[in-house]
Amino acid sequence: MGLMLVPRPHVSRLRGVLTPLAAFAVALAIAAVVLTAMGKSLVVAFQVYIAEPLTSAWGVQEVILKAVPLTLIAIGLIFAIRANRWNIGAEGQYVMGGLFGGAVAIATHGMGGFWVLPLMLIAGVAGGILYGLVPALLRNRFGISEILSSLMLVYVAELLLDYLVRGPWRDPRAFNFPKSVNFDAAATLQPFIEGGKLHWGVALAVLAVLAAVILLGRSLFGFAVAATGEAPRAANFAGFNEKLLTLQVFAISGGLAGLAGIVEVSANIGQLQPSISQGYGFTAIIVAFLGRLTPVGALLSAVVLSMLLIGSETAQIMLKLPFDMTRAFMGLLLLCVLAGEAMTRYRLVRRA
């Protein structure tokens, strides 16, 4: 006697919509139990994590700004995951995008010109694409797992950035602090309204969502991605090139992560420094799954998780919680989402 998982013959659309909501509710319930055991007030926790980020103009703007890189990276990950390619190293591609784009800003420092910012964005996308293609090429040529190679390349990118800002690219007038020169105004992504915080990266994120909806839902490429991910033998029989598709989805994934990196560096940081990410590349994996691997779902889940990230910063002061508590909650949320996804697609039956 035992239990085994059997694929469900049909998954209703309602079940698919309710699964991530149920997973989020379960994760919140577990977090509430932990906070109660630690002697923290659930009322204050609700105010810190949910009410405050959504009830002030500052909080709403910050939530949207944090959702921009999460959305861009998650959209790219959706292409890869739908094709059954696992790009776990979007964090490294994000860093390389910021590094490549930042190199343009440093090289053109003091020159000005309308062309600087577009060139930075192009360089950021190119950096992400080139770095994203490395695990794809290793998989195609040597059969190396893209999960391991993409993940290990994250540390290479972070160490390279750290070396450059502490060495060749360090601002000589920074009193020995590890950072580059401050970017010129021409190299800065400007806000929609002078004095505001929302910048044109928000528009880029929305455009990425719209483009993904069209590509995944209404193009031959989107069909190839779905076919390769769900039935690779049938996709090969239909004439789709599996190796070429691997390169394509990693290029898209890396390019969008690189774009997120340079948008964040140009709009919010304004210089290169040893760390330019808050773990966006890893958090975006949760965003993609919480959004059920759909572009619009990823946008909505990015807003939810960015709200929790904003709340976690306040919780360190109001509730005296360590920031690692938030990371643990993110991991718990991912486990709940994956478990819910498994129960959606499979059912437990008793084996004789």
C-alpha positions in Angstrom: 0.0 0.0 0.0 1.2 3.5 -0.8 0.4 6.8 -2.5 1.4 7.9 -5.9 0.8 11.0 -8.1 -1.3 10.5 -11.2 -1.7 13.3 -13.8 -5.2 14.8 -13.9 -6.9 14.3 -17.3 -8.1 17.9 -17.2 -7.2 21.0 -15.2 -10.0 23.6 -14.9 -9.3 27.3 -15.5 -10.8 28.1 -12.1 -8.5 25.7 -10.3 -5.5 27.3 -12.1 -6.6 30.8 -11.0 -7.3 29.7 -7.4 -4.0 27.7 -6.9 -1.6 30.7 -6.5 -4.1 32.6 -4.4 -4.4 29.5 -2.1 -0.6 29.1 -2.0 -0.2 32.8 -1.0 -2.9 32.4 1.7 -1.2 29.3 3.1 2.2 31.0 3.2 0.6 34.0 5.0 -1.0 31.7 7.5 2.3 29.9 8.3 4.1 33.3 8.6 1.3 34.5 11.0 1.9 31.4 13.2 5.7 32.1 13.2 5.2 35.8 14.1 2.8 34.9 16.8 5.3 32.4 18.3 7.9 35.2 18.3 5.5 37.5 20.2 4.8 39.9 17.4 1.5 41.6 16.9 -0.4 40.4 13.8 -2.2 43.8 13.6 1.0 45.7 13.4 2.4 43.2 10.9 -0.6 43.7 8.6 -0.2 47.4 8.8 3.6 47.2 8.0 3.5 44.6 5.2 0.2 45.5 3.5 -1.5 48.7 4.7 1.4 51.2 4.7 2.8 50.4 1.3 -0.6 50.9 -0.3 -1.9 53.8 1.7 0.7 56.5 1.0 1.9 58.1 -2.2 5.5 57.2 -1.3 4.7 53.6 -0.7 2.7 53.2 -3.9 5.6 54.6 -5.9 8.1 52.4 -4.2 6.0 49.3 -4.8 5.7 50.2 -8.5 9.5 50.9 -8.8 10.4 47.5 -7.2 7.9 45.8 -9.5 9.7 47.0 -12.6 12.8 44.8 -12.4 10.8 41.9 -11.0 8.4 42.1 -14.0 11.1 42.4 -16.6 13.1 39.5 -15.3 10.0 37.3 -14.7 8.8 37.8 -18.2 12.1 36.5 -19.6 12.0 33.6 -17.2 8.5 32.6 -18.4 9.9 32.1 -22.0 12.6 29.8 -20.7 10.5 27.8 -18.2 7.7 27.3 -20.7 10.2 25.7 -23.0 11.4 23.5 -20.1 14.7 25.4 -19.9 15.7 26.5 -16.4 17.5 29.8 -16.2 18.3 30.1 -12.5 21.0 32.7 -13.2 18.9 35.7 -14.1 20.6 37.5 -11.2 23.9 37.3 -12.9 22.4 38.5 -16.2 20.9 41.4 -14.4 24.3 42.3 -12.9 26.0 42.0 -16.4 23.3 44.2 -17.9 24.0 46.9 -15.3 27.7 46.4 -15.8 27.6 46.7 -19.6 25.3 49.7 -19.5 27.2 51.3 -16.7 30.4 50.9 -18.7 28.9 53.2 -21.4 27.9 55.8 -18.8 31.5 55.7 -17.3 33.1 55.9 -20.8 31.0 58.9 -21.8 31.2 60.7 -18.5 31.2 64.4 -19.1 30.3 64.2 -22.8 26.5 64.4 -22.5 24.3 63.9 -25.6 20.8 62.4 -26.2 22.4 59.2 -27.6 24.1 58.1 -24.3 21.0 56.7 -22.6 19.7 54.6 -25.6 23.3 53.3 -26.0 23.3 52.3 -22.3 20.0 50.5 -22.7 21.2 48.6 -25.8 24.5 47.7 -24.0 22.6 46.5 -21.0 20.4 44.2 -23.1 23.4 43.0 -25.0 25.3 42.2 -21.8 22.3 40.2 -20.5 22.0 38.3 -23.8 25.7 37.4 -24.0 25.7 36.2 -20.5 22.5 34.3 -20.9 23.7 32.5 -23.9 26.7 31.0 -22.0 24.6 28.3 -20.2 22.6 27.7 -23.4 25.7 27.0 -25.4 27.1 24.8 -22.7 23.9 22.8 -22.7 23.8 22.5 -26.5 27.5 21.7 -27.0 28.4 19.6 -23.9 25.0 18.6 -22.3 25.9 20.6 -19.1 22.8 21.3 -16.9 21.8 24.9 -17.5 20.5 25.0 -13.9 24.0 24.6 -12.5 25.9 26.6 -15.0 23.5 29.6 -14.9 23.5 29.6 -11.1 27.3 29.4 -10.8 27.7 32.3 -13.3 25.8 34.5 -10.9 28.9 34.6 -8.6 31.2 35.3 -11.5 29.2 38.3 -12.5 29.0 39.6 -8.9 32.7 39.2 -8.3 33.6 40.9 -11.6 31.4 43.9 -10.7 33.0 44.0 -7.2 36.5 43.9 -8.7 35.8 46.7 -11.2 34.2 49.2 -8.8 37.0 48.6 -6.3 39.7 48.8 -8.9 39.7 50.2 -12.5 36.3 51.9 -12.4 36.5 53.3 -8.9 35.9 57.1 -8.7 39.3 58.7 -7.7 37.4 61.4 -5.8 35.2 58.9 -3.8 37.6 58.9 -0.8 38.4 55.3 -1.4 34.8 54.1 -1.3 34.1 51.3 -3.8 31.9 53.0 -6.4 32.1 54.5 -9.8 31.6 58.1 -10.8 28.0 59.4 -10.5 26.3 59.1 -13.9 25.6 62.3 -15.9 22.0 63.5 -16.3 22.2 62.3 -19.9 22.9 58.8 -18.6 20.0 58.8 -16.2 16.6 57.4 -16.9 14.3 60.4 -16.1 11.0 60.3 -14.2 7.7 60.9 -16.0 7.1 64.1 -14.0 9.8 66.3 -12.7 10.1 65.8 -9.0 8.4 62.4 -9.1 9.9 59.0 -8.7 8.2 56.9 -11.4 10.5 56.7 -14.4 10.3 55.4 -18.0 11.4 52.0 -16.9 7.7 51.5 -15.8 6.7 51.9 -19.5 9.4 49.5 -20.6 8.0 46.8 -18.2 4.5 47.3 -19.5 5.7 47.0 -23.1 7.5 43.8 -22.2 4.3 42.4 -20.8 2.3 43.3 -23.9 5.0 41.9 -26.2 5.2 38.6 -24.3 1.4 38.3 -24.4 1.5 38.6 -28.2 4.6 36.4 -28.7 3.5 33.6 -26.4 -0.2 33.6 -27.4 -0.3 34.6 -31.0 2.9 33.6 -32.8 4.5 30.6 -34.2 7.4 31.1 -31.8 5.1 31.0 -28.8 3.7 27.7 -30.1 7.2 26.3 -30.6 8.1 27.3 -27.0 4.9 25.6 -25.6 5.4 22.5 -27.8 9.0 22.1 -26.9 8.3 22.4 -23.2 5.3 20.1 -23.1 6.1 17.5 -25.8 9.7 17.8 -27.0 9.5 14.7 -29.2 6.4 16.0 -31.0 8.1 19.4 -31.4 11.1 17.8 -33.0 8.8 15.8 -35.3 7.1 19.1 -36.2 10.4 20.5 -37.3 11.2 22.8 -34.4 15.0 23.0 -33.7 15.4 22.3 -30.0 19.0 23.7 -29.8 18.0 26.9 -31.6 15.0 27.4 -29.4 17.3 27.0 -26.3 19.5 29.8 -27.6 16.4 32.0 -28.3 14.7 31.6 -24.9 18.0 32.2 -23.1 18.7 35.2 -25.2 15.2 36.7 -24.4 15.5 35.8 -20.7 19.0 37.2 -20.4 18.2 40.3 -22.5 15.2 41.2 -20.3 17.3 40.6 -17.1 20.0 42.8 -18.5 17.5 45.5 -19.3 16.2 45.3 -15.8 19.8 45.7 -14.5 20.6 48.9 -16.5 17.2 50.4 -15.8 17.7 49.9 -12.1 21.3 51.3 -12.2 20.4 54.3 -14.4 17.1 55.3 -12.8 17.5 54.5 -9.1 21.2 54.0 -8.2 23.0 56.4 -10.5 26.4 54.7 -10.3 28.0 51.3 -10.2 28.7 49.9 -6.8 29.6 46.4 -5.4 25.9 45.4 -5.1 23.2 46.7 -7.5 20.5 44.1 -6.8 18.3 43.1 -3.9 18.1 39.6 -5.2 15.7 40.5 -7.9 16.9 37.7 -10.2 16.0 35.0 -7.6 12.8 36.7 -6.4 11.6 36.9 -10.0 11.5 33.0 -10.1 8.7 33.2 -7.4 7.0 36.0 -9.4 6.9 33.8 -12.6 5.4 30.8 -10.8 3.0 32.9 -8.7 1.8 34.4 -11.9 1.3 30.9 -13.3 3.9 31.6 -16.1 1.7 34.2 -17.7 2.8 37.7 -18.5 -0.1 39.5 -17.0 0.0 37.2 -13.9 3.7 38.0 -13.5 3.0 41.7 -13.6 0.4 41.3 -10.8 2.5 39.0 -8.7 5.5 41.4 -9.1 3.4 44.1 -7.5 2.4 41.8 -4.6 6.0 40.7 -3.9 7.3 44.2 -4.2 4.8 45.3 -1.6 6.1 42.6 0.7 9.7 43.7 0.0 8.8 47.3 1.0 7.0 46.0 4.1 10.0 44.0 5.1 12.2 47.1 5.2 9.8 48.8 7.5 9.4 45.6 9.6 13.0 45.7 10.5 12.3 48.8 12.4 8.7 48.4 13.6 8.8 44.7 14.4 12.5 44.3 14.9 12.6 41.4 12.4 15.8 40.4 10.6 15.7 40.9 6.8 16.5 37.2 6.5 13.0 36.6 7.8 11.6 38.1 4.6 13.9 35.8 2.5 12.6 32.8 4.5 9.1 33.9 3.7 9.9 34.2 0.0 11.3 30.7 0.0 8.2 29.4 1.9 6.0 31.1 -0.7 7.8 29.4 -3.5 7.4 26.0 -1.8 3.7 26.7 -1.4 3.3 27.7 -5.0 5.2 24.6 -6.3 3.2 22.3 -4.0 -0.1 23.9 -5.2 1.0 23.6 -8.8 1.8 19.9 -8.2 -1.6 19.3 -6.7 -3.3 21.2 -9.6 -1.7 19.0 -12.2 -1.7 15.7 -10.3 -3.8 13.9 -7.8 -2.9 11.5 -5.0 -4.2 7.9 -5.4 -3.7 4.9 -3.2 -1.5 2.2 -4.8 -2.2 -1.4 -4.0 
